[in-house]
Amino acid sequence: MDSDPTPISEPKLPVSMSSQTLILASLFVAIISIAIFIFVSRRKSQSKRNLVLLIGPSNSGKTAIFSSLVYGQAPPTITSMQANSSFLDLPGKRDPIQIVDVPGHPRLRDQFKDFLSSAKALAFVVDANTASRNTAVVAEHLHAVLDAIMAIPPSQPLPTLLILAHKCDLIKASSSSADTSALAVTRVQTILERELERRKLSQSGGMGVEALGDENNNEKSNMGGLDCRGPGGTFKFENWEGGEVVFLGTSVQSSRSDEKSVKGSIAPLMDWIEENM
């Protein structure tokens, strides 16, 4: 009489091997989860850029604009030697807008690079009333900003460059009906394009640009950032390859009265922030 066949049991993995596999699988899942979290967090932070940088030469009016935006008034100011930072709440916006005023002193102005990765806009402030006398210094500072923007990796979004033709209320118009804001913008744009083209030609001709604006002669002659599209590559802001450039005319006149009320207009800048931030 045949006996029942003995059932063959499947081989079992050693307990130690099974535990090791489980640990490795858990570690792999944890690493993938952390990588996804970091990636999503970076994308989210970049998409939520809510910082406006106020940059430009000393005495251009950056701190007065900062005070006007944040506090609604512009008391008399002195040259800033450290960055000012505060938040601006806007109607209909869930998150506040951060405003940072970066000193314009040659030894401090590169601080703007510390905020560049979070900036939605760089507002470069130019004193339109003295731009023609300080052309080389202003253009040298702006050149450094253009170079920094062009150096941003392609994977990151570029900030918008706002050029504020500031103190336009001090521009002397040829007639009482002339728009001083438009005159200030035209003057600043023309002056800067001419000087930046001069710097570009100096570089292409093999001559350094140290002597064109920086009195301390500490600028690197290989600084770029002036590439433009179009015939001849002549420098024009509308053809600049570093992104969008927007010109705005602004003015803030600080009052020494007890109320310290703001006279003038930063409305164009405020309008841009409300529409684009």
C-alpha distance (Angstrom), angle and dihedral (degrees) to the residues before:
residue distance angle dihedral
M1 . . .
D2 3.76 . .
S3 3.79 116.2 .
D4 3.83 122.9 -136.4
P5 3.82 111.6 -89.9
T6 3.74 113.5 -105.4
P7 3.85 109.5 -111.3
I8 3.76 113.5 -114.0
S9 3.79 111.6 -130.2
E10 3.83 119.7 -145.1
P11 3.76 115.3 -112.1
K12 3.77 113.6 -100.4
L13 3.74 124.3 -138.9
P14 3.74 115.6 -117.6
V15 3.75 112.9 -94.6
S16 3.80 91.2 -120.9
M17 3.83 92.7 55.3
S18 3.81 92.8 48.1
S19 3.82 91.9 51.3
Q20 3.80 91.9 48.0
T21 3.81 91.9 51.6
L22 3.79 90.9 49.9
I23 3.81 91.8 50.3
L24 3.81 92.6 49.2
A25 3.81 91.9 48.2
S26 3.80 91.1 49.7
L27 3.79 91.2 48.4
F28 3.80 91.2 49.8
V29 3.82 91.7 51.0
A30 3.82 90.5 48.1
I31 3.81 92.5 51.6
I32 3.80 92.2 48.6
S33 3.82 90.9 48.3
I34 3.80 92.4 50.4
A35 3.81 91.5 48.0
I36 3.81 91.6 50.8
F37 3.81 91.0 47.5
I38 3.81 92.4 51.4
F39 3.80 92.0 46.4
V40 3.81 93.5 49.4
S41 3.82 91.7 44.7
R42 3.81 92.1 52.5
R43 3.79 93.0 46.9
K44 3.80 90.2 47.8
S45 3.80 93.5 49.1
Q46 3.80 91.7 48.0
S47 3.79 92.8 48.4
K48 3.82 90.3 49.3
R49 3.78 95.8 53.6
N50 3.77 102.8 157.8
L51 3.79 104.2 163.4
V52 3.80 128.8 110.9
L53 3.80 117.1 -163.8
L54 3.80 119.3 -152.7
I55 3.79 107.4 -154.7
G56 3.78 137.0 159.3
P57 3.81 142.4 102.3
S58 3.78 122.7 -39.3
N59 3.81 116.7 -83.0
S60 3.80 92.7 21.2
G61 3.82 92.7 118.7
K62 3.80 103.1 -101.2
T63 3.79 96.7 136.6
A64 3.80 92.4 47.9
I65 3.80 89.1 53.3
F66 3.81 90.0 46.9
S67 3.82 91.9 52.5
S68 3.80 91.6 45.7
L69 3.79 92.7 52.2
V70 3.79 97.4 43.3
Y71 3.80 103.8 31.5
G72 3.79 103.5 20.1
Q73 3.78 92.1 -122.6
A74 3.77 137.9 76.5
P75 3.79 114.3 -145.0
P76 3.81 117.6 -173.0
T77 3.80 108.9 -73.7
I78 3.78 138.5 -161.3
T79 3.77 129.2 -145.3
S80 3.81 108.8 -66.7
M81 3.80 118.2 -124.8
Q82 3.79 96.1 -177.2
A83 3.79 135.7 36.3
N84 3.80 118.3 -88.3
S85 3.79 117.0 -147.5
S86 3.78 132.9 -178.4
F87 3.80 141.4 142.5
L88 3.78 130.2 -105.0
D89 3.80 121.1 -153.1
L90 3.79 114.3 -148.5
P91 3.82 127.1 -165.0
G92 3.78 111.4 -100.9
K93 3.81 93.6 13.8
R94 3.80 117.7 114.2
D95 3.80 95.5 -160.4
P96 3.82 123.7 49.2
I97 3.79 120.8 -117.7
Q98 3.78 116.4 -117.3
I99 3.81 115.9 -136.8
V100 3.81 118.2 -164.2
D101 3.81 123.1 -171.7
V102 3.82 109.8 -157.8
P103 3.83 119.1 -159.6
G104 3.79 115.7 -109.4
H105 3.79 96.9 -145.5
P106 3.84 109.5 124.1
R107 3.80 91.8 -120.6
L108 3.81 94.3 48.9
R109 3.79 107.0 32.2
D110 3.83 94.5 87.8
Q111 3.80 87.2 70.9
F112 3.80 86.5 92.1
K113 3.82 88.0 77.5
D114 3.80 89.2 67.9
F115 3.82 89.1 64.7
L116 3.80 98.9 35.3
S117 3.80 96.9 99.8
S118 3.82 91.0 57.6
A119 3.81 98.9 39.9
K120 3.79 121.8 112.4
A121 3.80 91.1 -177.7
L122 3.80 139.0 15.5
A123 3.80 111.2 -151.9
F124 3.80 107.5 -159.5
V125 3.80 107.5 -162.1
V126 3.82 119.7 -149.0
D127 3.79 125.3 -176.7
A128 3.81 97.6 -127.9
N129 3.79 91.6 -164.9
T130 3.83 94.3 60.4
A131 3.81 100.9 26.0
S132 3.80 93.8 107.6
R133 3.83 91.5 54.7
N134 3.81 94.4 45.7
T135 3.78 98.9 36.6
A136 3.80 98.2 128.4
V137 3.81 94.7 47.6
V138 3.81 93.8 46.3
A139 3.81 93.1 46.4
E140 3.80 92.1 47.8
H141 3.81 90.3 53.8
L142 3.80 92.8 46.2
H143 3.80 90.6 47.3
A144 3.81 89.2 59.6
V145 3.80 89.6 51.2
L146 3.81 92.9 49.6
D147 3.79 90.0 49.3
A148 3.83 91.5 51.6
I149 3.80 92.3 50.2
M150 3.80 92.4 49.0
A151 3.81 89.3 51.3
I152 3.82 92.9 60.7
P153 3.83 109.9 114.6
P154 3.82 115.3 -102.6
S155 3.80 90.0 -118.6
Q156 3.81 91.2 66.2
P157 3.81 125.0 72.4
L158 3.79 115.6 -111.0
P159 3.81 119.5 -120.1
T160 3.78 119.4 -123.1
L161 3.79 114.2 -106.0
L162 3.79 112.4 -135.9
I163 3.79 116.0 -169.0
L164 3.79 110.1 -160.3
A165 3.79 115.3 -156.1
H166 3.78 90.7 -153.6
K167 3.82 131.7 -165.9
C168 3.78 88.9 28.9
D169 3.81 88.4 154.9
L170 3.82 86.9 74.1
I171 3.80 93.6 57.9
K172 3.79 111.9 110.9
A173 3.79 108.2 -131.0
S174 3.77 123.3 -152.4
S175 3.79 90.4 -129.2
S176 3.78 136.4 20.6
S177 3.81 90.9 -115.0
A178 3.81 95.4 54.3
D179 3.80 118.2 116.0
T180 3.81 103.5 -119.4
S181 3.79 91.1 -168.2
A182 3.80 92.0 58.4
L183 3.80 90.7 44.4
A184 3.80 90.8 52.0
V185 3.80 92.6 49.5
T186 3.81 92.6 48.9
R187 3.79 91.9 47.7
V188 3.81 94.9 48.9
Q189 3.80 94.5 44.0
T190 3.80 93.2 49.1
I191 3.80 94.0 47.0
L192 3.80 94.4 47.5
E193 3.80 95.9 45.2
R194 3.80 91.0 50.6
E195 3.80 93.8 48.6
L196 3.81 95.2 43.6
E197 3.80 89.8 50.2
R198 3.79 87.9 52.3
R199 3.78 90.4 52.8
K200 3.80 91.0 47.7
L201 3.80 92.3 52.1
S202 3.79 90.8 47.4
Q203 3.79 90.1 55.2
S204 3.79 94.8 45.8
G205 3.80 89.2 50.4
G206 3.77 91.5 56.4
M207 3.79 95.7 -108.1
G208 3.78 119.1 128.0
V209 3.78 120.0 -118.9
E210 3.79 97.9 -142.4
A211 3.78 94.5 107.1
L212 3.78 95.0 48.1
G213 3.77 97.0 80.5
D214 3.77 118.8 -23.0
E215 3.76 108.9 89.0
N216 3.80 90.1 -166.0
N217 3.81 90.9 57.1
N218 3.81 92.2 -137.6
E219 3.80 98.5 127.4
K220 3.78 120.7 113.5
S221 3.79 112.3 -119.2
N222 3.80 92.5 -144.3
M223 3.81 93.3 65.3
G224 3.80 110.1 133.8
G225 3.78 133.6 -177.9
L226 3.82 98.8 117.5
D227 3.81 99.7 100.1
C228 3.79 114.6 136.9
R229 3.76 136.8 -177.8
G230 3.79 122.4 -127.2
P231 3.81 137.9 59.2
G232 3.77 112.9 -27.7
G233 3.77 92.8 -1.9
T234 3.81 91.7 -105.8
F235 3.77 109.4 177.1
K236 3.79 111.6 -99.6
F237 3.78 123.2 154.0
E238 3.80 91.2 -134.8
N239 3.82 89.5 58.5
W240 3.80 98.0 40.5
E241 3.81 112.0 130.9
G242 3.80 94.4 -145.3
G243 3.79 96.4 80.2
E244 3.77 139.3 -95.4
V245 3.81 121.9 -8.0
V246 3.80 119.7 -166.7
F247 3.82 123.8 -170.8
L248 3.80 119.5 -151.5
G249 3.79 131.6 177.3
T250 3.80 114.3 -136.7
S251 3.78 139.1 167.8
V252 3.77 135.8 -174.3
Q253 3.77 122.9 -179.1
S254 3.78 113.1 -168.1
S255 3.78 117.0 -139.9
R256 3.78 123.6 -141.3
S257 3.78 92.3 -155.9
D258 3.79 122.1 110.0
E259 3.79 91.0 -100.3
K260 3.81 92.3 52.5
S261 3.77 89.4 -156.4
V262 3.77 121.8 -178.0
K263 3.78 117.3 -112.7
G264 3.75 122.5 -171.1
S265 3.75 127.2 35.6
I266 3.78 137.6 -68.1
A267 3.79 88.5 158.8
P268 3.84 93.8 115.5
L269 3.80 90.5 57.2
M270 3.80 93.3 44.0
D271 3.81 90.6 48.8
W272 3.80 91.1 52.3
I273 3.80 91.8 49.6
E274 3.79 92.8 49.4
E275 3.80 92.7 48.6
N276 3.79 99.3 42.7
M277 3.81 109.8 28.2
